[in-house]
């Protein structure tokens, strides 16, 4: 049996008619992993910046209230990861030293560090997710390796490392390829984005997705859990209706027996609030 992972933080605000609060998302009992999106500015001499759209304003300290929401999620056994990157162009790593400095910053501000002005207050996330779509592909393995090393040196809980490549193989930013994150056997979870890419998402049909899935699951070093990343919004190219996804002989049934299947990752989960509910029993 797999689980559902999802992203939170980029669709409006806490209102019920918008994305809703992080606690409400976790209290739905649909998700096993939640990514807080995004740390959208980092590296290249910049001070890292958290962007949670209309939910809160990090410089004002108003995002610190989500520490209690994160604790609510974690108390239910849900892993909460900080997602780095996204579609913006405000990030990139220029050296291994800069990657290690970023690891220390993440530790100090989002994990077990001692910064009293952390954007998410006293929250201690369970790891990071890399949704790297621009800014180069180097030094992310240095970031992940150093973050895990800092945590181990401080007797922190297990740190999970995840990546969200797009489905064309290999991903331009994350690999797997020499010098890229997915070549370093560091990932615990890989959320392959089967959307906005007509050659390998549902626009290529069931056979297209299954073929791409087979390539991904057979070529990532290490033993990460691999997730079928899908949009929960009809506005995103590659959308699969939930009933079509879980039908007999459909995409989900076919891929579950191929490789180290972990479950389904959903983007824009609150556009269709019933999507996760509809598929949970089949994941």
KESEZA-841429 format. One record per residue: y, x, z of N, C-alpha, C, O in turn; residue in three letters. Coordinates in steps of 0.001 Angstrom, whole numbers, plus 500000, padded with zeros to 6 digits. Atoms other than C-alpha are relative to their C-alpha. Layout:
YXZYXZYXZYXZALA
...
This chain:
498800500848500000500000500000500000501238500876500000501358501784500822UNK
498771499238500067503383501375499025501103499351500808500871498387501537UNK
498843500561499317506848500702500381501169499974499038501123500567497960UNK
498805500119500824510270499854499007501102500870500594501361500832501797UNK
498829499203499626513173502290499127501208499417499287501075498798498231UNK
498798500537500640516764501368498353501231500791500408501202501573501358UNK
498706499374499717520365502567498311500948498969500583500901497790500231UNK
498980500862499399523193501134500391501314500780500064501321501973500364UNK
498692499404499785526939501815500381500944499963498818502107500341498957UNK
499150499906501183528267501423496843500349498649499377500965498611498312UNK
499773501321500611528471497660496236500820499110500916500273498243501598UNK
499132500901499254531469496080497916500135500359501455500466501493501800UNK
499752499805498576531590495642501669498904499325500826497832499008500311UNK
501013500543499095529766494207504701499827498490499898498912497938500509UNK
500080501450500077530364490570503770498666499543499422498072500217498580UNK
501278500533500463527297488430503196499992499757498496498949499873497853UNK
499919500237501431528523487616499700500128501272499186500175501232497956UNK
499906498705500662528803491313498916498722500775500303497632500204500277UNK
501204499209499724526444494176499782499427499698501374498222499821501592UNK
500478500276498653526251493206503422499915501267500826500093502367500303UNK
500049498853499107525847495474506419498679500735499876497686500192499392UNK
501222499197499999523313498249506740498958499396500935497767499393500622UNK
500938500613499054521776496524509763499336498775499388498134498575499564UNK
500580501175500648521300493297507783498950500411498973497904499773498855UNK
500953499506500992519579495264505029498686500382500677497611499995500218UNK
501205499561499312517148496830507465499287498841500697498058498820500764UNK
500604501136499305516593493579509372499293499029499065498638498092499522UNK
500712500845500962515303491980506166498503500280500001497719499494499468UNK
501417499598499935511994493785506832499397500290498626498180500216498451UNK
500501499723501347511729494677503151499865501485499691499131501859498776UNK
499848498615500430512439498392503158499403501000500983499418500791502196UNK
500529498917499182510787501568504404500897501217500010500839502031500932UNK
499058498880500114513464504035503267501322499443499497501354498648498558UNK
498664500410500437517213503489502959500856501250499826500947502088500723UNK
499083498894500275519608505955501341501437499534500139501837498549499518UNK
498572500270499863523255505926502433500723500757498889500643501983498817UNK
499441499420501215525244506533499241501529499827499941502041498724500130UNK
500413498633500289527059508800498638500903500989500726502045500674501060UNK
499138498841499770528300512149499836500366500467498602499623501220497973UNK
499678499901501427530143512263496529500855501201499633501051501484498451UNK
499235498777500241532272515392496917499414501083500888499287500904502099UNK
500476498850499229530851518758497966499946501212499082499934501087497858UNK
500111498756500746530653522380496918501294500399499307502288499674499338UNK
498866499505500784533044524459494807501280500102500819502380499850500328UNK
498860499793499126535287525143497757500608498740500575501644498803501238UNK
499443501274499543535831521467498550499441499610501373498312499956501719UNK
500505500630498784535570519732501901499167498799499595499654497957498841UNK
500839501138500392532651517276501576500637498668500378501295498550501412UNK
499418501324499795533664513615501302498908498947499877498145498932498911UNK
500900501150500028531609510531502147500733498827499366501877498544499720UNK
499414501166500660532275507508499915499065498819500190497959498808499650UNK
500785501217499793530992504112501079500748498784499454500709497702500040UNK
499319501088500717533092502000498699500873499188500955501695499761501671UNK
499156500853499174534645499012500504499517499806501413500113499033502164UNK
500556500194498653532548499299503649500889500603501087501057500010502153UNK
499216499326498972534788501753505495500754501161499379500517501531498229UNK
499174498886500451537280504597505198499704501209500886500197501266502013UNK
500407498886499135535781507896506472501140500728500703501013501004501896UNK
498946499260499290539097509697507212500567499258501205501035499884502156UNK
499443500778498888540184506856509493499045499903501181499436499465502262UNK
500996500117498941536981507048511532499274498676500014498424498446500875UNK
500592501346499960535985503494510639498533499970499590497859498961499799UNK
501422499978500376532587504574509270499097500326501184497882500150501107UNK
500811499619498844531472505762512717499248498811500582498252498988501284UNK
500680501181499457530509502181513556498590499842499443497774499119500016UNK
501334500138500593527474502550511302498941500808500729497760500732500390UNK
500994499292499192525829504838513834499031499012500643497830499273500714UNK
500877500992499363524503501731515581499094499331498972497940499021499267UNK
500831500570501062523285500268512286498867500947499635497725500522499454UNK
501025499009500327521449503492511488498934500033501089497741500119500797UNK
500963500027498903519855503430514925499118498754499933497926498813500236UNK
500785501233500171518785499815514285498917500197498950497767499810499159UNK
500972499741501060517089500863511061498887500914500496497704500633500303UNK
500990499020499555515374503844512637499084499446501081497924499847501180UNK
500839500597498955514134501774515572498884499152499411497897498862500086UNK
501014500782500701512160499748513029499070500883499161498240500379498404UNK
500834499071500747510543502875511586500501500284498599499791500894497799UNK
499419499767501329512836502958508547500649501378499973501426501723500864UNK
499379498689500160513785506428507340501363499815499338501482499124498326UNK
498640500085500526517518506773506722500416501376499491500478502339500254UNK
499620498742500621518597509486504298501445499938499525501933498875499140UNK
498655499882500577522063510669503273499837500425498554499247501470498278UNK
500133499678501416522284510620499483501207500789499514502351500406499762UNK
498965499127500540524269513371497772500108499805498497499100499714497796UNK
499784500024501441525838513089494337500478498660499502501538498175499899UNK
499595501236500645525919509908492306500650500276498657500568501383498125UNK
499462499913501362527755509242489060501348500684499912501852500889498808UNK
498702499334500039531000510951490051499843501439499523498728501946499404UNK
500021498609500471531923514416488838500627500932501029501191501965500669UNK
499296499254498956533160515739492170499144500965500777499474501281501920UNK
500883499150499205530324518041493168499307501046499134499309500974497905UNK
500741498930500644528306521119492338499925501189500934500789501365501792UNK
500191498821499167527006524305493943500081501246499125499411501338498096UNK
499762498809500809528140527686492674499237501220500469499211502239499778UNK
500747498841499501526004529977494817499024499555501079499138498458501626UNK
500937500279498918523126530127497276500723499951501343500376499154502215UNK
499231500006498750525621530926500027500711498666500191500739498125501296UNK
499319501288499893527590527774499243499005498893500339499330497979501097UNK
501035500981499686524362525763499345499630500060501475499458499026502120UNK
500349499855498580523522527164502763501140499529500896500900498969501966UNK
498844500506499238527045526409503993500000498470500023500318497859501043UNK
500074501458500041526613522810502846498896499490500918499061498464501578UNK
501080500380499083523316522624504726500494499996501444500181499092502219UNK
499467499935498639525119523710507877500969498848500245500969498264501328UNK
499064501118499867527844521106507268499241498687500224499601497895501095UNK
500780501240499852525267518333506856499343499958501376499310498911502023UNK
500598499950498661523497519468510009501040499659501062500780498850501952UNK
498965500189498980526741519551511997500533498569500021500888498062501086UNK
499311501283500091528025516181510769499096498777499883499527497663500182UNK
500852501166500239525035513982509988498628500087500657497821499163500548UNK
501328499834499414522076515340511908500118500382501471500609499590502277UNK
500037499652498580521719517260515155501133500857500474501081501383501586UNK
498888499138499650525002519140515163500915499414501052500620498380501652UNK
499130500359498867527899518871517561501415499638499598502320499706500430UNK
498651500359500426530885517766515482500378498632500570499723497629500283UNK
499571501260499374532748515107517483500683499058499017500908497892499343UNK
499308500827500997534458513819514305499112499704498795499603499586497672UNK
500932500262501095531363513144512232500318498669499336500594497692500032UNK
499665501254500687531986510493509543499164498806500439499667497683500471UNK
500868501095499557529021508423510764499755500040501507498726499570501993UNK
500088499996498550529632509026514439498800500784500502498537501896500045UNK
501123499306499374526589509921516504498690499848499241497632500218499748UNK
501224500217500785524119509014513756499293501315499718499928502349499509UNK
500818498853500359521271511418513114499034499556498910497988498968499186UNK
500816500457501123519857510807509665498699500790499944498551501827500592UNK
501340499420500060516282511665508762499838501017498881498773501619498742UNK
500090499051501099517071513830505746501023499688498938501973498940499170UNK
499055500197501100518836513903502405499262499624498719498081499919498537UNK
500468500357501336518372512514498921500960500621499001502172500606499214UNK
499174499369501023519630514310495815500028499127498751499048499056498010UNK
499793500770501226520992512006493116501011500777499162502167500376499026UNK
499119499057500674522432514829491053500041499674498511499038499793497807UNK
499851500439501387523796513651487711501008500835499213501203500610498018UNK
499011499139500670526427516299486913500204501235500863499585501382501917UNK
499598498872499171527909519545488144499041501170500057499196502045500908UNK
500938498887499999525023521868487321498748499706500807498679498723501544UNK
501315500257499418521474522182488558499535501055500992498439500940501540UNK
500456498863499198521354525387490590500271499832501492501199499140501912UNK
499827499761498565520951526118494294499659498809500895499887498872502104UNK
500381501127499134519691522721495494498747500294500814498556499724501888UNK
501150499595499188516444524297496621500460500850501180499850500803502248UNK
499432499245498874518545526681498746500555499046501053500401499273502253UNK
499472501011499078520271523655500261498871499359500803498930499307502031UNK
501087500676499309517032521853501061499233500917500930498904500543502055UNK
500741499064499173515240524911502341500761500396501249500177500488502329UNK
499192499606498842518111525939504614500159498843500978500127499058502189UNK
499864501147499103518575522420505994498731499820500828498800499567502031UNK
501265500134499279514901522236506906499835501131501008499301500918502097UNK
500078498853499092515109525710508470500879499784501233500451500053502356UNK
499113500264498864518098524747510633499371498970500935499393499136502154UNK
500615501049499184516303521618511815498833500542500819498693500225502000UNK
501143499428499285513166523543512720500455500928501111499869500937502193UNK
499489499074498988515170526176514585500585499265501198500682499829502288UNK
499391500794498923516754523393516663499068498920500531499500498013501243UNK
501006500961499518513533521452517327500376498560499688500152497655500493UNK
499629501335500467514852518481515370498750499278499502497702499892499305UNK
501102500763500579512623515706514097499721500468498573500474501270498020UNK
500315499625501369510956516053510713501137499622499063501653498505499116UNK
498951500240500987513527516368507936499346499701498652498525500475498159UNK
500549500411501292512701514525504714500984500367498894502195500196499032UNK
499203499639501172513933515758501346499542499158498820498349499068498530UNK
500315500886501118514127513414498372500860500357498803501892501015498934UNK
499233499797501225515313513532494779499850498772499128498827498088499169UNK
499992501196500847516209510829492261500292500384498550501389500130498054UNK
499789499633501396515744512186488735499998498784499087499428497748499431UNK
500110501027501021516268510063485640498688500198499246498126501293499257UNK
501365499964500521513102509250483713499761500926498807498616501345498636UNK
500310498992501022513527511543480657499531501293500660500208501834501534UNK
500625498859499330511267514468481561500214501287499209500060501301497987UNK
499590499920498599512252516940482881501455499595500152502216499619499185UNK
498619500385499763515477515779484485500922501213499813500596502317500250UNK
499092498904500314518449517879483339500518500714501244500759501921501210UNK
499431499404498794519709518455486886498956500413501030499132501411501729UNK
500954499803498916516632518304489095498665500587499562497878501024500401UNK
501255499460500497513779519446486857498884498964500018499143497766499906UNK
500398498647499612511010520229487408500158501010498870499720500782497743UNK
499829498863500895511971523491485710500461501159500869500965500949501972UNK
499677498815499213512587527034486884501421499947500538502370499699499793UNK
498695499966499358515450527248489355500544498663500419501632498596500991UNK
499530501335499645515731523491489860499210499444501183498096499887501464UNK
500527500449498716514999521521493007498537499585499931497746499977500789UNK
501360500535500042511805519795491902498948501046499655497756500740499648UNK
500961498929500257510209523123491017499649500771501267498816501677501234UNK
500108499195498786510390524339494625499018499449501021498902499997502118UNK
500985500608499089507712522107496221500609499619501344499951499719502380UNK
499313500401498774510267520888498774500060498490500188500238498015501310UNK
499753501448499932510429517172497950498877499256500707497694499519500485UNK
500945500938499385508762514550500132499914498711499191498851498099499090UNK
499922501235500785509888511620497961500731500289498691501725501015498671UNK
499327499883501290510790511452494276500196498593499456499229497891499160UNK
499648501343500459512594508296493143500399500081498527501576500278498222UNK
499699499837501427512348508394489338500723498752499499500221497637499644UNK
499158501115500448515091506225487800499538499501498621499869500093497593UNK
500446500601501254513425504041485165500984498909499574500623497737499467UNK
498966500906500492516682502448484008501099500813499339501273502001499609UNK
498931499362500784519593503217481680499489501119499090500256501986498673UNK
500597499008500890517201505302479581498973499297499117497807499204499500UNK
500867500875500796515707503228476731498702500630499522497773499907499163UNK
501237499369500458513080505806475780498888499973501048497716500162500721UNK
501032499958498957511304505587479121500125498890501028499324498853501962UNK
499945501135499082512448502433480947499380498771499333498696498910498319UNK
500692501191500490511356498830480326500385499634498575499694498853497920UNK
499642500217501396513206498812477025498968500626499054498890500264497881UNK
501075499378500772510312501001475832498676499271500200497642499708499694UNK
501210500779499758507807498379477011499170500555501139499456501628501671UNK
500881499580498919505053498604479600499381501357499685499312502228500551UNK
500659498742500365503329501395477693500954501176500108500538502281500457UNK
499019498934499896506553503412477606500197500457501432500264501657501699UNK
499852499652498590506992503273481369498750500706500507498845501731501182UNK
501242499417499512503334504022482046499827501422499476499377502304500208UNK
500097498654500567503415507014479705500934500967500722500543502088501047UNK
499045499153499289506537508391481387499559500244501428499647501367501926UNK
500495499873498625505130507722484848498875501031500073498850501867500976UNK
501131499068500030501952509624483945500490501435499860499950502345500489UNK
499450498662500170504013512597482811500650500496501282500449501644501677UNK
499347499611498758506090512628485983498987500307501101499076501345501757UNK
500928499819498883503199512229488401499082501194499811498545501726500783UNK
500897498886500255501200514960486721500661501357499948499989502367499735UNK
499305498736500248503873517623486614501019500399501053501845501274500794UNK
499077499604498937505787517811489903499250500883500997498253500441501568UNK
500670499144499014504815520774492110500005499378501392500909498620501746UNK
500127500564498670503680519917495605499327498644499957498711498277498957UNK
500647501306499899502480516515496751500968498906500454500655498166501386UNK
499059501046499568505556514258497001499503498610499648498749498439498690UNK
500200501386500389505282510486497035500975499694498870502155500036498948UNK
499158500292501159506602509243493696500224498495499905499287497708500030UNK
499594501404499988508483505947493392500479499564498622501116500326497894UNK
499522500622501224509120503651490454501399499463500271501552498450500955UNK
498621500409499763512926503377490430500429498936499009500369499150497798UNK
499644501139500848514147500018489103501326499392500437501705499502501604UNK
498796500736499620517384498036488997499645498588500465498757497943499908UNK
500180501383499554517552494777490930501128499134499458501429498077500012UNK
498884500713500604520411493647488711499769499842498504499430500805497817UNK
500159500248501431520203492040485288501069500712499174500931500837497957UNK
498911499334500710523415493880484398499663501447499637500399502087498886UNK
500358498597500221521613497245484344498878500082498976497872499383499094UNK
500993499852501064519668498325481252498669500479500569498615501425501354UNK
501321499670499497515954498465481915499498499046501061498427499248501634UNK
500388500982498983515849495474484259498663499345499649498410498990498498UNK
501262500721500127512406493947484796500026498843500983500217499057502180UNK
500084501144499103512163490435486199498883500239501018497835500785500675UNK
500968499705498939510303490565489514498625499403499717497606500022500025UNK
501299500610500308507591488175488345499265500769498907498039500867498928UNK
500595499184501055507005490301485252499472501314500554498419501797500139UNK
500402498729499404506813493455487338498648499902500686497823500808500565UNK
501209500093499168504019492170489576498860499226499342497808499051499958UNK
501047500800500627502010490137487077498749500834499719498818502060499629UNK
501264499333500278498381490976486383500097500796498704500519500270497674UNK
499931499137501162498157493897483980501379500556499714501576501254498720UNK
498621499567500203501874494582484360500230501442500432499300502175500767UNK
499617498623499710503770497779485061499484500455501357498851501505501462UNK
500328499564498647503190497893488799498497500179500173498048501175500740UNK
501459499906499866499472497229488630499466501239499284498536501884499769UNK
500511498870500777499006499927485997500354501354500614499535502273500588UNK
499597498674499517500964502741487644499453500313501386499364501485501753UNK
500400499758498613499651502288491194498788500921500110498605501592501126UNK
501175499148499948496448504094490325500195501355499359499238502112499199UNK
499718498745500700498165507020488613500864500892500883501994500529501209UNK
499208499047499232499304510022490651500210499560501439499556498639501928UNK
499740500246498576500704510017494184501061498908500150502207499171500517UNK
499098501161499957502249506535494081500493499754501427499707499699502372UNK
499425500271498684504648505871496956500546498598500148500601498060501254UNK
499433501341499926506172502524496048501050499796498928500989500390497851UNK
498931500355500936509262501110494355501344500319500640501568500020501813UNK
498622499799499575512865502230494656500878499006499246500740498846498033UNK
499096500963500622515547499608493996501448500471500091501923500903501142UNK
498555499769500043519122500211492910500680498636499890500150497720499261UNK
499256501272499981521727497446493435499163498866500586499024497812499965UNK
500924500994499451519406495530495766500624498671500349499926497658500392UNK
499399501250499558521931492927496808500525499147498856500992498031499082UNK
499629500847501129522757491738493306499027498835499896499425497699499636UNK
501008501053499895519496489815493512499341500173501362498436500992501522UNK
500471499802498631518821489415497217498524499659500188497938500014501211UNK
501399500380499851515343488020496598499044500983499335497830500855499491UNK
500880499125500784514024490850494417498985500722500883497785500677500613UNK
500911499259499132512571492974497216498987499070500672497811499409500800UNK
500906500975499394511118489902498916498911499592499031497749499447499408UNK
500957500472501009509459488837495684498906501024499681497781500651499349UNK
500980498986500392507716492153495073499292500658501174498293501349500977UNK
500514499226498865506988493388498595498493499902500164497835500903500448UNK
501426500188499804503509491925498783499138500687498974497933500843499170UNK
500757499345501074502504493682495577500239501506499936499534502218499222UNK
499660498580500053504067497087496199498936500824500696499045502049500756UNK
